[in-house]
């Protein structure tokens, strides 16, 4: 039994350097979240126009109504992670 334990200790002493990592750190990166990006466009709902209307005093009034647009939001790229070069810790 003593020979078995001594052999195991001796074998692990010679095997330990084989498991050691001998590489060098070349670069370090952090994982950074990039939010989704969107493209915006607009759709005409009502064109600009001018109308004649009567007010409460009985006068004719020229009223201008500006154009009305609806904003359309389209995703161009979903959110994702990127590797950003960072200082090694």
Residue pairs with C-beta under 8 A, 6 or more apart in sequence:
25 88
27 85
27 88
28 85
28 86
28 87
28 88
28 89
29 83
29 84
29 85
29 86
30 83
30 84
30 86
31 81
31 82
31 83
31 84
32 81
32 82
32 83
32 84
33 79
33 80
33 81
34 79
34 80
34 81
34 82
35 79
36 75
36 77
36 78
36 79
37 75
37 76
37 77
38 73
38 74
38 75
38 76
39 73
39 74
39 76
40 71
40 72
40 73
40 74
41 71
41 72
41 74
42 69
42 70
42 71
42 72
43 69
43 70
43 72
44 67
44 68
44 69
45 68
45 69
45 70
46 65
46 67
46 68
47 67
48 64
48 65
48 66
48 67
49 64
49 65
50 62
50 63
50 64
50 65
51 62
51 63
51 65
52 60
52 61
52 62
52 63
53 60
53 61
53 63
54 60
54 61
55 61
